[in-house]
Amino acid sequence: MGDNTNNKKILVVDDDDLVRMITVRMLKPSYNVITASSGQEAIELYEKERPDLILSDLMMPKMSGFEMMEKLRETYNFVIPVMFMTAYSSDDTETKGLEVGAVDYIRKPFKAEVLLHRINNIINNLDRISGLQKQTEIEPMTGLLNKMATARDVNTVAAKGRGIFMMIDLDSFKLVNDLYGHEKGDRVLIYFAELLRSIMRSSDIVGRVGGDEFVAFCQNVRDERMVAERTQFMNRKLLDYTKELLGEDMNIPIGVSVGATICPDEGTDYETLYKKADQALYTVKQAGKHNYAFYMHSEDKKPEKSAEGMEELHMLLREREIKRGAYVLGMDQFKLIYRFMMRFQKNYAWDVHFVVFSIEAEGADESKISNVTDHFMEVAASCLRGSDVMTRFGAANVLAIFLKTTETDCEVPIERIKEKWDQDPEAEGFAFKWDKEFMIQD
């Protein structure tokens, strides 16, 4: 352990004796340093030493840096800052590392001044989060930046840099407060803030800008996969935690919706990026939530780079995460499917039905009907096939296209929806009617 006056402690993990020795020499003048030669030894040392930062090799025998990070998070259930050292230059390894909680990467071999600069940035950021920053800049419940500080910091980096701006909204969070109380709701928010920190790097900006609304600006990245993987990871972890907190019988559809936009392509200031990310977020909400979307300023906007070969084309075009039940789309997307099916019917003798569902209740106001229609969408989608398509239309209507259904076949899924709806306590007092007809090209 170093003899310096800095009380920050760094755990260096590497199976190579020479790398450990060189890294310790670089860090020892500025930090207290302890070492481990394997992931398992690092886990055992962590309990005893509680370092402020772990600097770990990525690829080690028996247990990789990724596996070590996952085991630490599973054991302690809070953010443990890890910076990976790697000789690899693959974007996939960085994406995976960020998902499991890495705060930064450094490529081997590295110079002492570069390593120290990167670690100093991380330590300073950790200090800020821990409360050394001015109280006026911190949102007290979560410890994240507040709205004013978030806007200021995003404006600073967006004016001269590039990256991805994300609006992150918790789906159905209000139900946690309504059904389980605000104390449980606060615990969900605090956990989610920790989760956000764990998947962001030290250079990223993370803030809470509303009750259940968060913002992140990830510098120097443009990869859609990063947003896709983080969204999927947040949805999985948030649901797991909420069930652990509230009980396995908890049936609130809690999750995360993300609206994203690219800087500087779509803006170089907080207000512009926020507005465009908000539009993308609206698209996600309309299409069924628990997903992500990028802002697109025009339908003919070209992808960032052209795909090469069939495999990359499939990756570009295919659905990211196929869910059970009907394909729920926004109205604009639904129109395209509708128009295509009209063309298709002109040349092929398929039985395709167009169905309009209408929600109604005596004396209910439009706001209540609108909320119930959202719930009807979830119920109906779960009763339909993956080849059926749905969208929301107005406050009380849901449109659907049933593929390859005869007149008789069309009644079967509708009866399935009706049976499930009649048994649903949230649907009490609300009925639905439907009209259907074959789709025939005029």
N, C-alpha and C positions, 0 to 999 in steps of 0.2 A: 504494500500500500504506500502511496506517495506521502512525502513529508510536507506537502504544500499547505498553504493557508486556506485554499478553496475547499469548502466543505461538501461540494458536489461529488457524488460517487458514481463511477462508471464501471460497469462489468463488461470486460472484453471476452468474447467467446470465439474460439477458433481451435481446430484440431491440429493446426500447424504451429509447432513450437516457435519457429523463426518469426512467423507473422505476429504471434502474440507478443514476443519480445520487442519487435520493432514498433508495434502499435503502442505498447506500454511506454516506451521511450518517448514517443511523440506526445502522449497525453500527460505523462507524469508531472511535468513542470506546472501544469494548470489544474489538474484534477486528481482526486484520490482514485486509484485504479485497483481493481481486483480482477482476477482472471479465472476462466474455466476452459477446459480442453474438450468439452462435449456439451450437447444440449441438456443431457440429464444432470450433469454436474452443475450447469447454470441454474437449473430449476431448484436444485437443493441449496445452492448458494443464495438464491434470491430470498428465500424465507429468512435466512439468517442476516443478510447484509442490507436488503431493501435498497438497491442502487437507484439513483435518479434516472439513469439511462442505461440500456443494454446496447452494446456495439457488437454485433454478431456476424460471423460468417454465414453465408446462405446455404451452401452445400457442404454438409458434414456427414460422416458415416453414422449409421444407426438412427440418428435423429437430425433432420434438417432444421434450418433456422425457422422455416414455416411451421414445422411440427412443434418445435419448442415454443414458438409464439402462441399457438393454439392452446397448448397445454397450460401455459401460464395464464391465459385469459380465462380458460375454463376453471382453473383453480381459484383465482383471485377475483374474477368478475368485475374488474375495473381496468382502466387504461394503464398499460405498462409501456412506456415509450421504448421502442426498439428501432435502431438504425442498422440496416443490413450492409455488410461488405460483400461484394461479389465480383467475380471476374467475368460474369456473363453480361451481355448487353441487350438481352431480349426484353421487349416491352411486356411480354406475358408474365415474366417473373416479377416485374415491378407492379403490375396490376394485381397479381395474386398477393404480393407482399402488402400492398396498401389495403387489400380486403381484410387480411388477418390482423392488421394493426401497425404496420411499419410507419414510422414518422418520416423516414428519409432513406436514401440509398447512396452509397459511394462505390465507385468502380475501383477495383484493384488493377495495378498498383496506384497508390495515392501519395501525394506530398503531405508533409506534416502541416504546412500552413493551410492547405485545403481542408484537411480533416478537422483541424481546430476551428476553422471558420464555420464549417457546417455544424459542428457540435455546439459551438457558442450560440448559433442561431436557435438551435433546438432548446438549449437550456434557457435562453432568454424568453422564448415563447412559453415554455413550461412555467417559468416564474410568473409571467403575465397571467396565465390561466389560474395559477395558484393564489393570486390575489395581490401580487406586487404592483399590478397596474392600478391606475387611478380608479377609485370606486365608481366615479361617474361614467366609466366606460364599460362596466361589467353589469350584465343582467344577473341580479342576485340569486335567483333560484338555481340556474343551471351553471353559472360561472362562465358562460359564453359572452362574447361581445354583445352589447345592446344594439338597438337599431341605428342610433346615431354613429356609434363607433364603427359599426359594420359598413355603413354607407361611406364614411370617411376613408376607411382603409381600402375598400374596393375602388373608390374613385382614384386613390393614389396609385394602385398597381395597374388598374385597367387603362389609365391614361398613357402608360408607356410600355405595357406588357401584353401578354396574350394568355388565354386560358378558357376555362368553361365556368360559367356562372349558373348556379343551380338554386331554384326555389324548391324547398322540401316541406311538404305539408303532411301532417298526420291524418289519415283517413279514419273517420268515425270516432275520433278522440272524445268528442263531446259526450258520447254515450258512456264512456268510462266515468266521467264526472257525474253524470246523471244517475247512473245505476249503482256505482260503487263509492261515490263520494270524492271530494276534491283532494283528500289526503292521498288516496290511491292514484288519482290523476297526476298529482305532483310527482309521485314516485316514478310514474311512467315517463314524464317529461325529463326528469333528472337522469334516468337511465338512458333515454334516447340521446340526450346531450353527450353523455359519456361515449355512447356508441358512435356518434358523429365524430368526436375527437379521435376515436380509435382508428377510423378509416381515412383520416385526413393527414397530410404531411405537415411538417413544421412551417412550411412556407404558405400553406393554404389559410384562407380567412373563413372563419365559421362564426355565425351569429344567430341569435334568436330575435326575430323582428316582429313577432306576434304571439298570440296565445299558444297555438300549436303550429307555428310557421317559422321555418328556419331558412337560412341562406348560407351557401358555401361558394367560395371562389377558388377554384383549383388552378394554380398558376402553371403555365408552360405545358399544358396538355390540350389535346383536341380530339382524343379518341372516344368515340361513342361507346365502345366496349367498357371503358372505365365507368361511365354513368350506368350502363346496363347492369354490370356486375355489382356495383355498389348498391343500386336500387334493390336488386334481388337479395343481396346480403342483409340490408337493413330491414326489408320486409320479413325475412325469415327470423332474424334475431329479435325484432320487436314483438312479433307474435309469440315466440317462445317465452320471452320474458313476461309478457302480459298474462299468459296462461299460468306461468309459474307464480305470479303475484296474485292473480284473481281466482285461480282454480282451473282445472282442465275442462270443466263444463262451461267456461266462459265462451260465449258465442258471438261476441262483438267482432265485426269484420275489420279489426284494426290493421293498419298498414301504412305504407308510405307512397305518396305520389310525388313525382319529381318533374318539374319543368326546367329545361336547360336551354342555354343559348351561348353562342361562341363569341368570344372577344379576340380581336377587334372587329370581326366580320359584321356583327350585329350591333355594335356599340362600344364606346370606350368610357362610359360613366355608369354609375350605379343606377340612376333613375331609368335610363334607356334599357339597360340589361334587365332590370327588375320587371319592367312592363312587358318585355318580350318573353321573358321566362314565365311570367304570369299567364300569358296567352297560351304558351305550351302546356302549362299546368292545367288550364281549363280543358284543353284537348284530352288530357289523361283522365280528368274527372268525368268527362262526358263519355269516355270509352270504357268505363268500368273500374277506374282507380287501380291502386297497387302496381303502378307501372311508371314509365318515364316517356317523355317526348321532347324533341328539340324544336325550337322555334324555326319555322320556315317562312320566309317573307314572300315566297312565290312558289307556285306549283312546279315550275320548271327549274328550280334551283338545282345545280349540279352537285354531285357528291364531291367530297374533298379530294378524292383521288379515284382514278378509274380502277375497276376490278380487273384482275388478270386471271383468266381461266374460269372454268365452270365452278370450281369449289368456292372461289372468292365471290362469284356472282350469287351463288346460293346463300352465302353468308350475308351478303348485302341485302338480299330480297326477303329471306325467310322470316317467319314470325319468331321473335326472340324467346318467348316462353309460352308454350301452348297450354292453355288451361282447359279443364273439362267444361262441357256445356257449350252453349251457343257462342258464336263469335260476336262480341259486343263492340260496336263501332260508333264513332261520331257521325253526325248527320251527313257531312260532306263525303266521308268515306262510304257510307251506306248508299248514297246516291249513285256512286260509281258502280257498286255491286248491282244495284237495281237496273241501271242502264245497260250494263253488260248482260244481265240475265234476259232483258228484253231482246237484245240482239241474238243471244244464244237460242231463245225460244223460236226465233224465226227460221232457224236451220235444223233444230233437233227437237224430237218429240219427247221432251222431258215433262213430267208433271211438276210444275213449280207453283207454289201458292204464295200470295201476298196477303198478310194478316195484319189487321189493325186492332190492338187492344186499347180499351178505354177504361180508366179507373174512375169510379164515382162513389159518392157518399152524400147522403142528405145532410145539409147544413154545414158541411166541412168547408173551410176556407181554402183558397188556392194554394197557400203555403203548405198546409197540412197535406193536401192532395199531392202536391209536388214531392214531398218527402216520402209519402207512401208509394208513389210511382217509382221512385228510386229503389225502394225495397222490392216492389213487384218485378223490376228488371232483374234483380239478383235471383229471386225465386224462379222466374220463368227461364232464365238462362240455364239454371241448374237442371231443368227438366228437359232441355232440348239437346239436340245432337251438335257435335262440333262443326257440322256442315251447315247448320242453320245460322242466320245472321239477324242481329237485332240492333235497334237504335232507339234513343229517346226522341220524342217529338212533342214539344210544348209541355205544359204542366201536367197533363193527365193522359198522354197517349204514348204507346210503345208500338213501333213498327217491326215487322218480322218477315223474313223470307224463308220458307221451308222448301228445301230441294228434294226432288224425287218423292213427292207425296201425292197419292191419289186423293180423291174426295174423301174416301173413308179413312185413309191413313192420316189425313190432316187432323181428324178429330181426336186421334189417340194422344198426341202431345198436349193438345189443349185440355183434354180431360185430366191429364197428369198434372198440369199446372193448376187446374181448378181444385183438384183433390188436395194438393199441397197448400194452396192458398186458403182453403176453408179450414185447414188445421193449424194455420199460423196465427199465434196470438197477436202479432203486430198488425195483422190484416183485419182484425175484428172491426166491424162497422163499415168496411169498404168492400165493394163488389167490383167485378170487372165484366165488361161485355166485349164481344169481338165480332168483326166482320172479316170475311175471307173471300178470295176469288182467285181463279187461275191467272197467272201472268201470261198474257198473250200479246205478241207484237201487233201494234195497230197497222 
